[in-house]
Amino acid sequence: MKVEQIYTGCLAHAAYYIESNGEAAIFDPLREVQPYLDRAEKDGAKVKYVFETHFHADFVSGHLDLKKKTGAEIIYGPTAKPGFEATTAEDGQVFELGAYKIKVIHTPGHTMESTCYLLIDENGKEHGIITGDTLFIGDVGRPDLAQHVISDLTEEKLATHLFHSLRDKIMPLSDDLIVYPNHGAGSACGKNMSKETTDTLGHQKEVNYALRADMTLEEFKKELLTGLTKPPVYFPQNVLMNIKGYDSFDEVRDRGLKGLSPEAFEAAANETEALMLDTRDAGDFAKGFVPNSINIGLEGSFAMWVGEMIPDVKQEILLITYPGKEEEALTRLARVGYDFSIGYLEGGFENWKNSGKEYDTLERISAEQLEDEMKKGEVTLIDVRKKSEFDSEHVIGAINVPLNALNENLAVFPKDKPFIIHCAGGYRSMIAASILKARGWDDFVDVIGGMSDIKKTDIKKSEYVCPTTLL
């Protein structure tokens, strides 16, 4: 049986494509559906089904556009109540795809409608299981996300459901089944998942803490719920978009692909409440940028940090990209529900600069220069990495303000004396620097290379402790 995993690194997301005898199924598709259509066309196949493992929180699924373009039937598991035409399957129901069979296994816990799909090949052999956010490689799905959408749920209730789903539905299955999860390392849907994106169920029973055979319910809940942090603010908004529906990706792209001259761009910024989002690399941004623009680089976990730092998915956005990167930026914004880009700076920042308009810069220093500054005397150093990273290892005397908590902790950043900020490699600290600059801070510098380069110096650091959570 051939199962093709289509992995998107910036979201740590896995969709799946299966084809048999001219019929294809897509599992948990991303917002832009053309790659799936191209894949089916290559096989000469018709997309018959779009299977959803649950209402996703960390991205907007492409199920509606796939249905519109192919006529495919959208399938959810038991208890799902989508706000559009779709099939809510029964536990144990079997769907036929060419010579293959796909069996519904209801596994509530991550969410109440969470469902896995057992894949059965043409010989009747159970080949693998698409687990969504129920079971990851090395981890299981967080049970605290659905409660932010459905008020009568608690993480303890969901954790109890997940415990029984794993033990009653998943663990009794054959050890040689291949596990196909929805996410890998880097996703905020689990706290410590592996970089590997597939494994056998038997091996997961041996190494995954949540599948330990002798684990009690109370032990499971304690281990599962320890180390969770507040979910990204855009998660509940994406869930509601996936439940209720959304504009087609084609509409979103056409709305945002409007090139604006520097004059028109400036006028749009002044006449609307649009946020100016610069997606260039941190180094290029620091050398020059449109005043009050915010930097979140495309060459990083772009979509996730947009979701963390821009609270409202309906926020209007004016884009600044490298020329030719406009559509990529729009696509990656739409993946997480930011559908209201209203135009981009034609010719990019260089066009703005060449037009004679004012621009700002940000000062950066090397880790060696930081070391020299610390030798001179007291330095206010602010580390914007996650708490788990900071607890694992940090510069002695540094203050930790995780980037996703920046807006609630602006008072930590002094306005009456200079300070220095850093992250792991310079990506997140430039996001922080751009926000601080836009809000009136001037007397600070950013460390190029962040903690990665600081580790190479003799700056005093805490003793390294292996992290127990990656959130």
C-alpha positions as CSV (number, residue, x, y, z in Angstrom):
1,M,0.0,0.0,0.0
2,K,1.4,3.4,-1.0
3,V,0.9,6.3,1.4
4,E,2.5,9.6,0.4
5,Q,3.3,12.0,3.2
6,I,3.3,15.6,2.1
7,Y,5.3,17.4,4.8
8,T,5.5,21.2,5.3
9,G,8.4,22.1,7.5
10,C,7.4,25.7,8.5
11,L,4.2,24.3,10.1
12,A,5.7,20.9,11.1
13,H,2.5,19.6,9.3
14,A,1.9,16.3,7.5
15,A,-0.9,15.8,5.0
16,Y,-1.4,12.4,3.3
17,Y,-2.2,11.3,-0.2
18,I,-3.5,7.8,-1.1
19,E,-4.5,6.5,-4.5
20,S,-5.9,3.2,-5.7
21,N,-7.5,2.3,-9.1
22,G,-8.0,5.9,-10.1
23,E,-9.5,7.1,-6.8
24,A,-7.6,9.3,-4.4
25,A,-8.0,10.5,-0.8
26,I,-6.4,13.5,0.9
27,F,-6.0,13.6,4.7
28,D,-5.7,16.9,6.6
29,P,-4.8,19.1,3.6
30,L,-3.3,22.5,3.9
31,R,-5.1,25.7,2.7
32,E,-3.6,25.8,-0.8
33,V,-4.9,22.7,-2.6
34,Q,-3.2,22.9,-6.0
35,P,-0.3,20.6,-5.0
36,Y,-2.9,17.9,-4.2
37,L,-4.7,18.4,-7.4
38,D,-1.5,18.2,-9.3
39,R,-0.6,15.0,-7.5
40,A,-3.9,13.4,-8.4
41,E,-3.7,14.6,-12.0
42,K,-0.3,12.9,-12.3
43,D,-1.9,9.6,-11.3
44,G,-4.9,10.2,-13.5
45,A,-7.0,9.9,-10.4
46,K,-10.2,11.6,-9.1
47,V,-10.1,12.9,-5.5
48,K,-13.0,11.0,-4.0
49,Y,-12.6,11.8,-0.3
50,V,-11.1,14.5,2.0
51,F,-10.6,13.0,5.5
52,E,-10.2,15.3,8.5
53,T,-8.9,13.9,11.7
54,H,-10.3,16.8,13.7
55,F,-11.0,20.5,13.6
56,H,-7.5,21.8,13.4
57,A,-6.2,24.6,15.6
58,D,-2.8,25.4,14.1
59,F,-3.8,25.8,10.5
60,V,-6.8,26.3,8.2
61,S,-7.5,23.2,6.3
62,G,-8.1,23.0,2.5
63,H,-11.1,20.8,2.7
64,L,-13.7,23.3,1.4
65,D,-11.6,24.3,-1.7
66,L,-10.9,20.6,-2.4
67,K,-14.6,19.9,-2.3
68,K,-15.4,22.9,-4.5
69,K,-12.7,22.0,-7.1
70,T,-13.2,18.2,-7.2
71,G,-16.6,17.3,-5.7
72,A,-14.9,15.2,-3.1
73,E,-16.8,14.1,0.0
74,I,-15.5,15.6,3.2
75,I,-15.4,13.1,6.1
76,Y,-15.2,13.8,9.8
77,G,-15.3,11.4,12.7
78,P,-18.2,11.0,15.2
79,T,-19.5,14.0,17.1
80,A,-18.2,16.6,14.6
81,K,-20.7,19.3,13.7
82,P,-19.3,21.2,10.7
83,G,-21.1,24.3,9.5
84,F,-21.1,23.1,5.9
85,E,-22.0,19.9,3.9
86,A,-19.9,17.0,5.1
87,T,-20.3,13.4,6.3
88,T,-20.0,12.7,10.0
89,A,-18.9,9.0,10.0
90,E,-19.8,6.4,12.6
91,D,-17.1,4.7,14.7
92,G,-16.0,1.6,12.8
93,Q,-17.5,2.8,9.5
94,V,-15.5,1.7,6.4
95,F,-14.9,3.7,3.3
96,E,-13.7,2.1,0.0
97,L,-11.0,3.8,-2.1
98,G,-10.3,1.7,-5.2
99,A,-9.1,-1.6,-3.8
100,Y,-8.3,-0.1,-0.4
101,K,-10.5,0.3,2.7
102,I,-10.3,3.1,5.3
103,K,-11.8,2.4,8.7
104,V,-12.9,5.1,11.1
105,I,-11.6,4.8,14.7
106,H,-13.1,7.5,17.0
107,T,-10.4,8.6,19.4
108,P,-11.6,11.5,21.5
109,G,-9.0,13.3,23.7
110,H,-7.1,15.9,21.8
111,T,-10.6,17.1,20.8
112,M,-13.9,15.3,21.2
113,E,-14.3,14.6,17.4
114,S,-10.6,13.4,17.0
115,T,-10.6,10.4,14.8
116,C,-7.9,8.1,13.4
117,Y,-8.1,6.2,10.1
118,L,-7.0,2.6,9.8
119,L,-5.6,1.9,6.3
120,I,-6.3,-1.6,4.9
121,D,-4.6,-2.7,1.7
122,E,-5.9,-4.6,-1.3
123,N,-5.1,-7.9,0.4
124,G,-7.1,-7.0,3.5
125,K,-4.0,-6.4,5.6
126,E,-4.0,-3.5,8.0
127,H,-1.1,-1.4,6.8
128,G,-1.0,1.8,8.8
129,I,-3.0,4.3,10.8
130,I,-3.4,8.1,10.2
131,T,-3.5,9.4,13.7
132,G,-4.0,13.2,13.4
133,D,-3.2,14.8,16.7
134,T,-4.1,11.8,18.8
135,L,-0.7,10.1,18.5
136,F,2.5,11.6,17.5
137,I,6.0,10.1,17.2
138,G,7.2,10.3,20.8
139,D,4.2,12.2,22.1
140,V,0.4,12.5,22.0
141,G,-1.9,15.5,21.4
142,R,-2.4,18.2,23.9
143,P,-5.8,17.9,25.7
144,D,-6.0,21.6,26.5
145,L,-6.8,23.2,23.2
146,A,-10.5,22.3,22.7
147,Q,-11.4,23.9,26.0
148,H,-10.6,27.3,24.6
149,V,-13.4,26.8,22.0
150,I,-15.9,24.7,24.0
151,S,-16.3,26.0,27.5
152,D,-17.6,22.9,29.3
153,L,-14.6,20.9,28.4
154,T,-11.5,20.8,30.7
155,E,-8.1,19.5,30.0
156,E,-8.6,16.8,32.7
157,K,-11.7,15.5,31.0
158,L,-10.0,15.4,27.7
159,A,-6.9,13.8,29.1
160,T,-9.2,11.0,30.5
161,H,-10.8,10.5,27.1
162,L,-7.3,10.4,25.5
163,F,-6.1,7.8,28.0
164,H,-8.9,5.4,27.1
165,S,-8.7,6.2,23.4
166,L,-5.1,5.2,23.3
167,R,-5.5,2.1,25.5
168,D,-8.8,0.8,24.1
169,K,-8.6,1.8,20.5
170,I,-4.9,2.3,19.5
171,M,-2.7,0.1,21.6
172,P,-4.6,-3.2,20.9
173,L,-3.7,-2.8,17.1
174,S,-0.9,-4.7,15.5
175,D,2.7,-3.7,16.3
176,D,3.7,-3.6,12.6
177,L,1.2,-0.9,11.8
178,I,2.9,2.3,10.5
179,V,1.9,5.4,12.4
180,Y,1.3,8.5,10.3
181,P,0.8,11.6,12.5
182,N,-0.3,15.1,11.6
183,H,2.7,16.8,13.0
184,G,6.4,16.5,13.8
185,A,8.8,18.5,16.0
186,G,8.2,22.2,16.1
187,S,4.4,22.0,16.3
188,A,2.7,23.5,19.4
189,C,0.1,20.7,19.2
190,G,2.4,18.5,21.4
191,K,5.0,19.3,24.0
192,N,8.0,17.1,23.0
193,M,7.4,15.3,19.8
194,S,10.1,13.6,17.7
195,K,11.8,14.9,14.6
196,E,10.8,11.6,13.0
197,T,7.5,11.7,11.1
198,T,6.6,8.0,10.9
199,D,7.3,4.9,13.0
200,T,5.8,1.5,13.8
201,L,3.1,1.3,16.5
202,G,5.2,-1.4,18.2
203,H,8.2,0.8,18.6
204,Q,6.0,3.7,19.9
205,K,4.6,1.3,22.5
206,E,8.2,0.8,23.7
207,V,9.4,4.4,23.6
208,N,6.4,6.8,23.8
209,Y,5.8,7.8,27.5
210,A,2.1,8.0,26.9
211,L,1.8,4.4,25.7
212,R,3.5,2.8,28.7
213,A,1.5,-0.4,29.4
214,D,1.5,-0.1,33.2
215,M,0.6,3.5,33.4
216,T,-2.4,4.5,35.5
217,L,-4.9,7.2,34.5
218,E,-3.6,9.5,37.2
219,E,0.0,9.0,36.1
220,F,-1.0,9.6,32.5
221,K,-2.8,12.9,33.4
222,K,0.2,14.1,35.4
223,E,2.8,13.4,32.8
224,L,0.6,14.7,29.9
225,L,-0.4,18.0,31.6
226,T,3.0,18.9,33.1
227,G,4.9,21.3,30.9
228,L,2.0,22.7,28.9
229,T,2.1,26.4,28.2
230,K,-0.6,28.8,27.0
231,P,-1.6,27.9,23.4
232,P,-0.9,30.4,20.6
233,V,-3.7,33.0,20.5
234,Y,-4.6,32.2,16.9
235,F,-5.5,28.6,17.7
236,P,-9.2,29.1,18.7
237,Q,-9.7,31.4,15.7
238,N,-8.4,28.7,13.3
239,V,-10.7,26.1,14.9
240,L,-13.7,28.3,14.3
241,M,-12.7,28.9,10.7
242,N,-12.4,25.1,10.2
243,I,-15.8,24.6,11.7
244,K,-17.7,27.4,10.1
245,G,-16.0,27.9,6.8
246,Y,-13.9,30.6,5.1
247,D,-13.1,32.5,1.9
248,S,-11.6,30.4,-0.9
249,F,-7.8,30.6,-1.1
250,D,-8.1,32.0,-4.7
251,E,-10.1,35.0,-3.3
252,V,-7.5,35.6,-0.6
253,R,-4.6,35.5,-3.0
254,D,-6.3,37.8,-5.5
255,R,-7.2,40.3,-2.7
256,G,-3.5,40.5,-1.5
257,L,-1.7,40.4,-4.8
258,K,-1.9,44.1,-5.4
259,G,1.3,45.9,-6.0
260,L,1.5,49.3,-4.5
261,S,4.0,52.1,-5.3
262,P,5.9,53.6,-2.3
263,E,3.4,56.5,-2.3
264,A,0.4,54.2,-2.5
265,F,1.8,51.9,0.1
266,E,2.4,54.9,2.5
267,A,-1.1,56.2,1.8
268,A,-2.6,52.8,2.6
269,A,-0.6,52.6,5.8
270,N,-1.9,56.0,6.9
271,E,-5.5,55.6,5.8
272,T,-6.1,52.1,7.2
273,E,-5.3,50.2,10.4
274,A,-3.2,47.8,8.4
275,L,-0.1,46.3,10.0
276,M,3.1,46.6,7.9
277,L,4.7,43.1,7.9
278,D,8.2,42.8,6.5
279,T,9.1,39.2,5.7
280,R,12.8,39.7,4.8
281,D,15.7,38.1,6.7
282,A,16.6,39.6,10.0
283,G,20.0,40.9,8.8
284,D,18.5,42.7,5.8
285,F,15.7,44.2,7.9
286,A,18.1,45.6,10.4
287,K,20.0,47.5,7.7
288,G,16.9,49.4,6.7
289,F,13.1,49.1,7.0
290,V,9.9,51.1,6.6
291,P,9.3,52.9,9.9
292,N,6.8,51.1,12.2
293,S,7.0,47.9,10.2
294,I,7.3,44.5,12.0
295,N,9.7,41.8,10.9
296,I,8.8,38.2,10.8
297,G,11.0,36.4,8.3
298,L,9.8,34.0,5.7
299,E,12.9,31.9,6.2
300,G,11.8,30.6,9.6
301,S,8.7,29.4,11.4
302,F,6.9,32.3,9.7
303,A,3.2,31.2,10.0
304,M,3.5,30.1,13.6
305,W,5.1,33.4,14.7
306,V,2.6,35.4,12.7
307,G,-0.1,33.5,14.7
308,E,1.7,34.1,18.0
309,M,2.4,37.9,17.5
310,I,-0.7,39.1,15.5
311,P,-3.7,38.5,17.8
312,D,-6.5,38.9,15.3
313,V,-6.6,36.8,12.1
314,K,-8.8,39.5,10.6
315,Q,-6.0,42.1,10.9
316,E,-5.4,43.9,7.6
317,I,-1.8,43.5,6.5
318,L,0.4,45.4,4.1
319,L,3.3,43.2,2.9
320,I,7.0,44.0,2.4
321,T,8.8,41.1,0.8
322,Y,11.8,40.4,-1.4
323,P,10.6,40.9,-5.0
324,G,9.0,37.7,-6.2
325,K,8.1,36.4,-2.7
326,E,4.7,38.1,-2.5
327,E,2.6,35.1,-3.3
328,E,4.6,32.8,-1.0
329,A,4.0,35.2,1.9
330,L,0.3,35.4,1.1
331,T,0.0,31.6,0.9
332,R,1.8,31.1,4.2
333,L,-0.4,33.8,5.9
334,A,-3.5,32.1,4.6
335,R,-2.4,28.7,6.0
336,V,-3.1,30.1,9.5
337,G,-6.1,32.2,8.6
338,Y,-4.6,35.6,8.0
339,D,-6.8,36.3,4.9
340,F,-6.8,40.1,4.8
341,S,-3.6,41.2,3.1
342,I,-4.6,44.3,1.1
343,G,-1.4,44.8,-1.0
344,Y,2.3,44.7,-1.1
345,L,5.2,47.2,-1.6
346,E,6.0,46.9,-5.3
347,G,9.8,46.4,-5.8
348,G,10.2,45.7,-2.1
349,F,12.1,47.8,0.4
350,E,14.8,48.9,-2.1
351,N,12.1,50.7,-4.1
352,W,11.0,52.5,-0.9
353,K,14.6,53.5,-0.2
354,N,15.3,54.6,-3.7
355,S,12.2,56.7,-3.7
356,G,13.8,58.9,-1.1
357,K,11.5,58.1,1.7
358,E,12.7,57.9,5.3
359,Y,13.6,54.5,6.8
360,D,14.9,53.1,10.1
361,T,17.7,50.8,11.1
362,L,18.5,48.6,14.1
363,E,21.9,48.0,15.6
364,R,23.3,44.5,16.0
365,I,26.4,43.2,17.8
366,S,28.2,39.9,17.7
367,A,28.5,37.5,20.6
368,E,32.1,38.5,21.0
369,Q,31.1,42.2,21.3
370,L,28.5,41.1,23.9
371,E,31.3,39.4,25.9
372,D,33.3,42.6,25.7
373,E,30.4,44.7,27.0
374,M,29.8,42.3,29.9
375,K,33.5,42.6,30.9
376,K,33.1,46.4,31.2
377,G,30.3,46.1,33.8
378,E,26.7,45.4,34.4
379,V,24.6,44.7,31.2
380,T,20.8,44.4,31.0
381,L,20.5,41.3,28.8
382,I,17.0,40.0,27.9
383,D,16.5,36.6,26.4
384,V,13.4,36.2,24.3
385,R,13.6,32.4,23.9
386,K,10.9,30.0,25.3
387,K,11.0,29.4,29.0
388,S,11.9,25.7,28.4
389,E,15.0,26.9,26.4
390,F,15.9,29.4,29.0
391,D,15.6,26.9,31.8
392,S,17.7,24.4,29.9
393,E,20.7,26.9,29.6
394,H,21.0,30.7,29.8
395,V,23.5,33.5,30.4
396,I,23.9,34.1,34.1
397,G,22.0,37.3,35.0
398,A,19.8,37.3,31.9
399,I,16.1,38.1,32.1
400,N,13.7,35.8,30.3
401,V,10.8,37.3,28.4
402,P,9.5,34.7,25.9
403,L,8.7,36.3,22.6
404,N,5.1,35.2,22.7
405,A,4.7,37.0,26.1
406,L,6.4,40.2,24.9
407,N,3.2,42.3,24.7
408,E,2.3,41.5,28.3
409,N,5.8,42.2,29.6
410,L,6.8,45.5,27.9
411,A,7.5,47.0,31.3
412,V,10.5,44.7,31.6
413,F,12.3,46.5,28.8
414,P,13.9,49.7,30.2
415,K,13.5,53.1,28.5
416,D,15.9,54.9,30.8
417,K,19.0,52.8,30.1
418,P,20.4,50.6,27.3
419,F,19.7,46.9,27.0
420,I,20.6,44.0,24.8
421,I,18.3,41.3,23.5
422,H,19.0,37.8,22.1
423,C,17.2,34.5,21.2
424,A,18.7,31.2,19.9
425,G,19.9,32.4,16.5
426,G,18.6,36.0,15.8
427,Y,15.3,35.2,14.1
428,R,13.0,35.8,17.1
429,S,15.0,38.6,18.7
430,M,14.6,40.6,15.5
431,I,10.8,40.1,15.7
432,A,11.1,41.5,19.2
433,A,13.4,44.3,18.2
434,S,11.1,45.4,15.4
435,I,8.1,45.5,17.8
436,L,10.0,47.4,20.4
437,K,11.3,49.9,17.8
438,A,7.7,50.5,16.5
439,R,6.6,51.2,20.1
440,G,9.2,53.8,20.9
441,W,12.2,52.0,22.3
442,D,15.6,53.1,20.8
443,D,18.4,52.4,23.2
444,F,19.0,48.7,22.6
445,V,20.9,46.3,20.4
446,D,20.3,42.7,19.1
447,V,22.9,39.9,19.3
448,I,23.6,38.3,15.9
449,G,23.6,34.5,16.1
450,G,22.0,34.6,19.6
451,M,22.6,31.8,22.0
452,S,24.2,29.6,19.3
453,D,27.1,32.1,19.1
454,I,27.1,33.0,22.8
455,K,27.8,29.4,23.6
456,K,31.1,29.7,21.7
457,T,32.3,32.5,24.1
458,D,33.5,32.5,27.7
459,I,30.3,34.3,28.9
460,K,29.1,32.6,32.1
461,K,26.2,30.3,31.5
462,S,24.0,28.1,33.6
463,E,24.7,24.4,33.7
464,Y,22.9,22.7,30.8
465,V,19.7,20.7,31.8
466,C,18.0,18.5,29.2
467,P,14.5,20.0,28.6
468,T,11.4,17.9,29.4
469,T,9.2,20.0,27.2
470,L,9.8,21.9,23.9
471,L,6.8,24.3,24.4
